[in-house]
């Protein structure tokens, strides 16, 4: 296996972990009777796709709430 293939596999695994975390968060919200806003959903989707870091996600959520 080439280094490129290993890197790609690592990235795919990271994206799968992110998708699982986002799915868990959504289900947890729904179980508690809450609904994620479209703005939040878009941010979480960006995180799941690897477009932003967890730190960036937190900062942007804080900005929404004025924290």
N, CA, C and O atoms as a GROMACS GRO file, in nm:
protein
  268
    1UNK      N    1   0.085  -0.117   0.000
    1UNK     CA    2   0.000   0.000   0.000
    1UNK      C    3   0.090   0.124   0.000
    1UNK      O    4   0.186   0.133   0.076
    2UNK      N    5   0.057   0.218  -0.085
    2UNK     CA    6   0.137   0.341  -0.094
    2UNK      C    7   0.099   0.437   0.019
    2UNK      O    8  -0.006   0.422   0.082
    3UNK      N    9   0.185   0.535   0.043
    3UNK     CA   10   0.156   0.636   0.145
    3UNK      C   11   0.030   0.712   0.109
    3UNK      O   12  -0.048   0.748   0.198
    4UNK      N   13   0.010   0.738  -0.018
    4UNK     CA   14  -0.111   0.808  -0.062
    4UNK      C   15  -0.236   0.727  -0.026
    4UNK      O   16  -0.335   0.784   0.018
    5UNK      N   17  -0.231   0.598  -0.045
    5UNK     CA   18  -0.344   0.513  -0.011
    5UNK      C   19  -0.369   0.511   0.140
    5UNK      O   20  -0.483   0.512   0.185
    6UNK      N   21  -0.261   0.508   0.216
    6UNK     CA   22  -0.272   0.510   0.362
    6UNK      C   23  -0.334   0.643   0.407
    6UNK      O   24  -0.423   0.645   0.492
    7UNK      N   25  -0.287   0.752   0.349
    7UNK     CA   26  -0.341   0.884   0.383
    7UNK      C   27  -0.490   0.893   0.348
    7UNK      O   28  -0.569   0.947   0.425
    8UNK      N   29  -0.527   0.839   0.232
    8UNK     CA   30  -0.667   0.840   0.190
    8UNK      C   31  -0.752   0.757   0.286
    8UNK      O   32  -0.863   0.798   0.322
    9UNK      N   33  -0.703   0.643   0.326
    9UNK     CA   34  -0.774   0.557   0.420
    9UNK      C   35  -0.792   0.629   0.554
    9UNK      O   36  -0.899   0.624   0.614
   10UNK      N   37  -0.685   0.694   0.601
   10UNK     CA   38  -0.694   0.770   0.726
   10UNK      C   39  -0.798   0.880   0.716
   10UNK      O   40  -0.876   0.901   0.809
   11UNK      N   41  -0.800   0.949   0.603
   11UNK     CA   42  -0.898   1.057   0.583
   11UNK      C   43  -1.040   1.002   0.581
   11UNK      O   44  -1.130   1.060   0.642
   12UNK      N   45  -1.060   0.891   0.513
   12UNK     CA   46  -1.194   0.830   0.507
   12UNK      C   47  -1.240   0.786   0.646
   12UNK      O   48  -1.358   0.800   0.681
   13UNK      N   49  -1.148   0.732   0.724
   13UNK     CA   50  -1.182   0.692   0.861
   13UNK      C   51  -1.217   0.813   0.947
   13UNK      O   52  -1.311   0.807   1.026
   14UNK      N   53  -1.143   0.922   0.932
   14UNK     CA   54  -1.172   1.044   1.006
   14UNK      C   55  -1.308   1.100   0.966
   14UNK      O   56  -1.385   1.142   1.053
   15UNK      N   57  -1.339   1.100   0.838
   15UNK     CA   58  -1.469   1.149   0.794
   15UNK      C   59  -1.582   1.062   0.846
   15UNK      O   60  -1.688   1.113   0.882
   16UNK      N   61  -1.561   0.931   0.853
   16UNK     CA   62  -1.662   0.839   0.907
   16UNK      C   63  -1.684   0.869   1.055
   16UNK      O   64  -1.798   0.870   1.102
   17UNK      N   65  -1.576   0.894   1.131
   17UNK     CA   66  -1.590   0.929   1.273
   17UNK      C   67  -1.668   1.059   1.288
   17UNK      O   68  -1.753   1.072   1.377
   18UNK      N   69  -1.638   1.155   1.203
   18UNK     CA   70  -1.710   1.283   1.209
   18UNK      C   71  -1.858   1.264   1.178
   18UNK      O   72  -1.944   1.320   1.247
   19UNK      N   73  -1.889   1.186   1.075
   19UNK     CA   74  -2.030   1.162   1.041
   19UNK      C   75  -2.102   1.094   1.156
   19UNK      O   76  -2.215   1.130   1.189
   20UNK      N   77  -2.037   0.996   1.218
   20UNK     CA   78  -2.097   0.927   1.332
   20UNK      C   79  -2.124   1.024   1.447
   20UNK      O   80  -2.230   1.018   1.509
   21UNK      N   81  -2.029   1.113   1.474
   21UNK     CA   82  -2.046   1.210   1.582
   21UNK      C   83  -2.161   1.306   1.554
   21UNK      O   84  -2.240   1.338   1.643
   22UNK      N   85  -2.172   1.351   1.430
   22UNK     CA   86  -2.279   1.442   1.392
   22UNK      C   87  -2.414   1.370   1.398
   22UNK      O   88  -2.511   1.426   1.448
   23UNK      N   89  -2.419   1.248   1.350
   23UNK     CA   90  -2.544   1.170   1.358
   23UNK      C   91  -2.585   1.150   1.503
   23UNK      O   92  -2.703   1.163   1.536
   24UNK      N   93  -2.488   1.119   1.590
   24UNK     CA   94  -2.518   1.102   1.732
   24UNK      C   95  -2.575   1.230   1.791
   24UNK      O   96  -2.674   1.225   1.865
   25UNK      N   97  -2.514   1.343   1.759
   25UNK     CA   98  -2.562   1.472   1.812
   25UNK      C   99  -2.705   1.501   1.766
   25UNK      O  100  -2.787   1.546   1.845
   26UNK      N  101  -2.734   1.474   1.640
   26UNK     CA  102  -2.869   1.499   1.588
   26UNK      C  103  -2.972   1.409   1.656
   26UNK      O  104  -3.078   1.456   1.698
   27UNK      N  105  -2.939   1.281   1.667
   27UNK     CA  106  -3.032   1.187   1.731
   27UNK      C  107  -3.052   1.225   1.878
   27UNK      O  108  -3.164   1.220   1.928
   28UNK      N  109  -2.944   1.262   1.945
   28UNK     CA  110  -2.954   1.302   2.085
   28UNK      C  111  -3.046   1.423   2.100
   28UNK      O  112  -3.128   1.427   2.192
   29UNK      N  113  -3.034   1.520   2.012
   29UNK     CA  114  -3.122   1.637   2.015
   29UNK      C  115  -3.268   1.594   1.998
   29UNK      O  116  -3.356   1.637   2.072
   30UNK      N  117  -3.291   1.508   1.899
   30UNK     CA  118  -3.428   1.463   1.871
   30UNK      C  119  -3.486   1.385   1.989
   30UNK      O  120  -3.604   1.400   2.021
   31UNK      N  121  -3.405   1.302   2.053
   31UNK     CA  122  -3.452   1.225   2.169
   31UNK      C  123  -3.492   1.316   2.284
   31UNK      O  124  -3.578   1.281   2.365
   32UNK      N  125  -3.428   1.431   2.291
   32UNK     CA  126  -3.461   1.527   2.396
   32UNK      C  127  -3.571   1.623   2.353
   32UNK      O  128  -3.603   1.718   2.424
   33UNK      N  129  -3.628   1.599   2.235
   33UNK     CA  130  -3.738   1.682   2.188
   33UNK      C  131  -3.695   1.811   2.123
   33UNK      O  132  -3.776   1.901   2.104
   34UNK      N  133  -3.567   1.822   2.089
   34UNK     CA  134  -3.515   1.944   2.028
   34UNK      C  135  -3.497   1.924   1.878
   34UNK      O  136  -3.489   1.811   1.830
   35UNK      N  137  -3.490   2.033   1.807
   35UNK     CA  138  -3.466   2.029   1.663
   35UNK      C  139  -3.346   2.118   1.634
   35UNK      O  140  -3.338   2.232   1.681
   36UNK      N  141  -3.254   2.066   1.555
   36UNK     CA  142  -3.136   2.144   1.518
   36UNK      C  143  -3.177   2.244   1.409
   36UNK      O  144  -3.243   2.207   1.312
   37UNK      N  145  -3.138   2.370   1.427
   37UNK     CA  146  -3.172   2.471   1.327
   37UNK      C  147  -3.097   2.443   1.197
   37UNK      O  148  -2.998   2.369   1.196
   38UNK      N  149  -3.144   2.501   1.090
   38UNK     CA  150  -3.077   2.484   0.960
   38UNK      C  151  -2.935   2.540   0.965
   38UNK      O  152  -2.844   2.485   0.902
   39UNK      N  153  -2.916   2.648   1.038
   39UNK     CA  154  -2.784   2.707   1.051
   39UNK      C  155  -2.689   2.610   1.122
   39UNK      O  156  -2.576   2.590   1.079
   40UNK      N  157  -2.736   2.551   1.231
   40UNK     CA  158  -2.655   2.453   1.302
   40UNK      C  159  -2.632   2.328   1.217
   40UNK      O  160  -2.521   2.274   1.213
   41UNK      N  161  -2.736   2.283   1.150
   41UNK     CA  162  -2.724   2.164   1.064
   41UNK      C  163  -2.616   2.186   0.958
   41UNK      O  164  -2.537   2.096   0.931
   42UNK      N  165  -2.614   2.305   0.898
   42UNK     CA  166  -2.515   2.336   0.795
   42UNK      C  167  -2.374   2.335   0.853
   42UNK      O  168  -2.280   2.286   0.790
   43UNK      N  169  -2.358   2.389   0.974
   43UNK     CA  170  -2.226   2.388   1.038
   43UNK      C  171  -2.180   2.245   1.068
   43UNK      O  172  -2.066   2.208   1.041
   44UNK      N  173  -2.270   2.166   1.124
   44UNK     CA  174  -2.235   2.027   1.156
   44UNK      C  175  -2.205   1.948   1.029
   44UNK      O  176  -2.115   1.864   1.029
   45UNK      N  177  -2.278   1.975   0.922
   45UNK     CA  178  -2.249   1.907   0.795
   45UNK      C  179  -2.111   1.946   0.742
   45UNK      O  180  -2.039   1.862   0.688
   46UNK      N  181  -2.074   2.073   0.757
   46UNK     CA  182  -1.940   2.118   0.714
   46UNK      C  183  -1.833   2.045   0.794
   46UNK      O  184  -1.730   2.006   0.738
   47UNK      N  185  -1.857   2.027   0.922
   47UNK     CA  186  -1.762   1.953   1.006
   47UNK      C  187  -1.754   1.807   0.959
   47UNK      O  188  -1.645   1.752   0.946
   48UNK      N  189  -1.868   1.745   0.934
   48UNK     CA  190  -1.872   1.604   0.893
   48UNK      C  191  -1.799   1.583   0.760
   48UNK      O  192  -1.740   1.478   0.738
   49UNK      N  193  -1.804   1.682   0.671
   49UNK     CA  194  -1.736   1.672   0.542
   49UNK      C  195  -1.588   1.705   0.551
   49UNK      O  196  -1.515   1.692   0.452
   50UNK      N  197  -1.542   1.747   0.668
   50UNK     CA  198  -1.401   1.779   0.686
   50UNK      C  199  -1.364   1.918   0.641
   50UNK      O  200  -1.246   1.949   0.623
   51UNK      N  201  -1.462   2.003   0.623
   51UNK     CA  202  -1.437   2.139   0.574
   51UNK      C  203  -1.393   2.233   0.686
   51UNK      O  204  -1.323   2.331   0.660
   52UNK      N  205  -1.435   2.204   0.810
   52UNK     CA  206  -1.395   2.285   0.925
   52UNK      C  207  -1.353   2.191   1.038
   52UNK      O  208  -1.392   2.075   1.042
   53UNK      N  209  -1.272   2.244   1.129
   53UNK     CA  210  -1.227   2.165   1.243
   53UNK      C  211  -1.332   2.170   1.354
   53UNK      O  212  -1.426   2.248   1.350
   54UNK      N  213  -1.312   2.083   1.454
   54UNK     CA  214  -1.401   2.085   1.570
   54UNK      C  215  -1.390   2.219   1.642
   54UNK      O  216  -1.490   2.271   1.692
   55UNK      N  217  -1.270   2.273   1.648
   55UNK     CA  218  -1.249   2.404   1.711
   55UNK      C  219  -1.327   2.512   1.636
   55UNK      O  220  -1.393   2.595   1.698
   56UNK      N  221  -1.320   2.510   1.503
   56UNK     CA  222  -1.394   2.608   1.423
   56UNK      C  223  -1.545   2.591   1.441
   56UNK      O  224  -1.619   2.690   1.448
   57UNK      N  225  -1.590   2.468   1.449
   57UNK     CA  226  -1.733   2.442   1.471
   57UNK      C  227  -1.776   2.506   1.603
   57UNK      O  228  -1.877   2.576   1.609
   58UNK      N  229  -1.698   2.481   1.708
   58UNK     CA  230  -1.731   2.539   1.838
   58UNK      C  231  -1.734   2.691   1.836
   58UNK      O  232  -1.823   2.752   1.894
   59UNK      N  233  -1.636   2.751   1.770
   59UNK     CA  234  -1.630   2.897   1.762
   59UNK      C  235  -1.752   2.953   1.688
   59UNK      O  236  -1.810   3.053   1.729
   60UNK      N  237  -1.790   2.886   1.579
   60UNK     CA  238  -1.904   2.937   1.501
   60UNK      C  239  -2.035   2.919   1.577
   60UNK      O  240  -2.123   3.004   1.568
   61UNK      N  241  -2.048   2.810   1.651
   61UNK     CA  242  -2.170   2.793   1.734
   61UNK      C  243  -2.172   2.900   1.842
   61UNK      O  244  -2.277   2.958   1.870
   62UNK      N  245  -2.056   2.927   1.905
   62UNK     CA  246  -2.050   3.033   2.005
   62UNK      C  247  -2.091   3.168   1.947
   62UNK      O  248  -2.161   3.246   2.012
   63UNK      N  249  -2.047   3.196   1.823
   63UNK     CA  250  -2.084   3.322   1.758
   63UNK      C  251  -2.235   3.331   1.738
   63UNK      O  252  -2.293   3.438   1.754
   64UNK      N  253  -2.298   3.220   1.703
   64UNK     CA  254  -2.444   3.222   1.685
   64UNK      C  255  -2.513   3.265   1.814
   64UNK      O  256  -2.610   3.340   1.811
   65UNK      N  257  -2.460   3.215   1.926
   65UNK     CA  258  -2.521   3.246   2.057
   65UNK      C  259  -2.463   3.370   2.123
   65UNK      O  260  -2.501   3.404   2.235
   66UNK      N  261  -2.369   3.437   2.054
   66UNK     CA  262  -2.311   3.559   2.109
   66UNK      C  263  -2.221   3.536   2.228
   66UNK      O  264  -2.211   3.620   2.317
   67UNK      N  265  -2.155   3.423   2.228
   67UNK     CA  266  -2.066   3.389   2.340
   67UNK      C  267  -1.924   3.431   2.306
   67UNK      O  268  -1.833   3.412   2.386
   0.00000   0.00000   0.00000
